[in-house]
Amino acid sequence: MTWDRDLLLDPAWEKQQRKTFTAWCNSHLRKAGTQIENIEEDFRDGLKLMLLLEVISGERLPKPERGKMRVHKINNVNKALDFIASKGVKLVSIGAEEIVDGNAKMTLGMIWTIILRFAIQDISVEETSAKEGLLLWCQRKTAPYKNVNVQNFHISWKDGLAFNALIHRHRPDLIDYDSLRKDDPVTNLNNAFEVAEKHLDIPKMLDAEDIVGTLRPDEKAIMTYVSCFYHAFSGAQKAETAANRICKVLAVNQENELMMEDYEKLASELLEWIRRTIPWLENRTQEKTVNDMQAKQEDFRDYRCVHKPPKVQEKCQLEISFNTLQTKLRLSNRPAFMPSEGRMVSDINGAWHTLEGAEKGYEEWILSEIRRLERLEHLAEKFHQKAAIHESWTDGKEAMLTQKDYETSTLSEVKALLRKHEAFESDLAAHQDRVEQIAAIAQELNELDYYDSASVNARCQKICDQWDVLGALTQSRKESLERTEKQLESIDELYLEYAKRAAPFNNWMEGAMEDLQDMFIVHNIEEIQGLITAHEQFKSTLPEANKEREAIQAIQAEVQKIAQSNGIKLSGANPYTTITPESIDSKWEKAMAMVPLRDTALQDELNKQNNNDTLRAKFATQANAVGAYIQAKMEEIGRISIEMNGTLEDQLTNLKEYQKTIMSYMPEINKLEGSHQLIQEALIFDNQYTSYTMEHLRVGWEQLLTTIARTINEVENQILTRDAKGISQEQLYEYRASFNHFDKDHSGALMAEEFKACLISLGYDVENDKQGDTEFARIMGIVDPNGSGAVTFQAFIDFMSRETTDTDTADQVIASFKILAADKNYITAEELRRELPPDQAEYCIARMAPYTGPDGVPGALDYMSFSTALYGESDL
């Protein structure tokens, strides 16, 4: 700092300086109990000049000389000038004699130098100091006020509004700023001067009329007066700075807490949905019919296509929100977020895995139940068909077996009855197989848990009981006939031969008709072709069967021929059998009519199976294409996540475009779902043309969407880390290049030894010695707090950014609160409400613990424990 003695003063400026400098000196001298009236005269002996320097510097000057001689005065002034020079002020071509002689310009210049050195030089605002710092401070404080534009220390202050704005900014209770008018500068100036003198202890150093009447007010006078405002309000400035720091910290904390609450709410709702859904999927209540089970299958398809997809999106968004929150907490030096028990991402993934397992089990159960019910309905219909045929056959058999017709019959008639009975026994033995089939079907229906097993069992039991009765009656009648057989000798061999051949042939025809009407169910072309082959084999036996029919009819014709030849009058029907030639021909014609019907039914089923095979092939073609697409896209995403192409914003844009490309494939997925629905509606349960199932492809598609969303979130978190930590794009490239170089298997994570090699390449001292192992263990504790043994790229970026940037700390927040509390170890609610915005003040009051120190007062709050809790160093 240089004092130039050749400084020329405008007379008006000199007047303003004289008044301002005198008032400024008196504001300090009154602390020593003295005043000055004439600035040149009162400083000539050097005594009050030395006293002024002692007051404003707080230091002791050499003892003054009290003599009245000129030499004594010169010595005193020289002591003052030497002291000024010792503070870094260069005095050019000036001596104590000019001050002692009362040179006004030199005296005013010396006082201005003192003011500049002790009142203005130490002012510092941001990166500026002294005059520039004071001007910046004025601009910042008056910026919100209308009609105020501080650009200098002369004409910017002429209308008085800037002075009033400074006071109102710090003490709004003292000034009604809106009542001031720009066109009344004298009133404005006097109002500011009077308020400052009365309430702020700043003496009136300027004259309103002088300022208004001067084209350009004196800059030094204005600066001197404004510096008094700066020093008066410097304490408030510190408090404002401290409040701003606290507001910033609390705003971050409030935002993080809101994200935590949103995560907890979304996690709870998703887990509750899973909890409600799993019992529905685990419900195995059996239905009675195939239609009822197909309705359940339709409900399940609606769940998979309508209700589940939004939950898949919620789960993905929940994981993204959790990762973003953890990144923000790390960047703001806060402790990691630990969701409440049971709501961790791993818990949600576990519940989701359980849900998918329940889905798979439910779908498999539905398909198996449909197969079971189809089998049951087929068996039930077959049971009732065979039971009806058997009951029709047994109708009247008990009455026939209990009649006593042989007691009054002739020998030939008895023999005929015996032969007839033998034929009946043959017929009875032939029906034994049908009874066993009926019982076997009933047993199978019971084993498969048929819903109407009770009526089936009752009917089967009735048939079996009746069969036992028929067996006993047959045996009893046989014994009765055999007792009279010795008395019967004559027998008509032809009748007997007819009866013996007609009965099995008739039974064969009944069996053939039963087989031709038999229900069938097949699931593939091979099974229906097997039935067609068996049917063709049956048709190949028809010529031989027809020969047997003609042979049987020839026996009856031979009987008629013999009777006519010998004049025998036949009594009517064959005594050995009830099977007439007419009935044989009638059944033969019915059987022959059933053959083409059976051909048509088998051909229709073959056409159906061919159509099913077409559906299988169509689904397989689509499934193979979708499966290959999902696999290719998963591999591409894996490559993209480890490559460095362009800036992070470019990568984010490319990834989002890539995501849109993947989502454009959704119509192919929907088309595949449509083909799968046709497969299920056709009750097709296997497909030899593809190894893919719809469940497999659904899971793959969901994983693809989740993976691209997670990759986008990782890039967004890298951008957030870069912007928050001030990391350059080149640094991020360097970090990614180093990470990829040591990620040999491209897994996206570094094992411990790979990470150590990476650190060594970056210059960290983690060699294999005791000191290096200790340092490496410390770093691993930071990047891998869970001890998994792997370091992700995000953890690597967080570590490198933490090593190269600074963040707020608990000590800094404590220091800020200490300023607001006026250096006390506690703070009150009143002080918080005065210094902080209302919402953040109430936030602190609600969370600060009561202060328990010996110097506390009622209502004192502990800001120290609150600050450490913000950074996880203690608990709130």
Secondary structure, DSSP 4 states (H G I P E B T S, - for coil): -EEETT----HHHHHHHHHHHHHHHHHHHGGGT---S-HHHHTTTSHHHHHHHHHHH--PPPPPP---SHHHHHHHHHHHHHHHHHTT-EEES--HHHHHTT-HHHHHHHHHHHHIIIIITT-EETTEEHHHHHHHHHHHHHTTSTT----SSSGGGTTSHHHHHHHHHH-TTT--GGG--TT-HHHHHHHHHHHHHHHS-----S-HHHHHHSSS--HHHHHHHHHHHHHHHHHHHHHHHHHHHHHHHHHHHHHHHHHHHHHHHHHHHHHHHHHHHHHHHH--PPPSSHHHHHHHHHHHHHIIIIIHHHHHHHHHHHHHHHHHHHHHHHHTTPPPP-PPTT-SHHHHHHHHHHHHHHHHHHHHHHHHHHHHHHHHHHHHHHHHHHHHHHHHHHTTHHHHHH--GGGG--HHHHHHHHHHHHHHHHHHHHHHHHHHHHHHHHHHHHHTT-TTHHHHHHHHHHHHHHHHHHHHHHHHHHHHHHHHHTT-----HHHHHHHHHHHHHHHHHHHHHHHHT-----SSHHHHHHHHHHHHHHHHTHHHHHHHHHHHHHHHHHHHHHHHHHT----SS-TT-S--HHHHHHHHHHHHHHHHHHHHHHHHHHHHHHHHHHHHHHHHHHHHHHHHHHHHHHHHHHHHTT---S-HHHHHHHHHHHHHHHHTTHHHHHHHHHHHHHHHHTT----TT-S--HHHHHHHHHHHHHHHHHHHHHHHHHHHHHHHHT--HHHHHHHHHHHHHH-TT--SEEEHHHHHHHHHHTT----SSHHHHHHHHHHHHHH-TT--SEEEHHHHHHHHHHHH-----HHHHHHHHHHHTTT-SSB-HHHHHHHS-HHHHHHHHHHPEEP-STT--TT-EEHHHHHHHHTTSS--
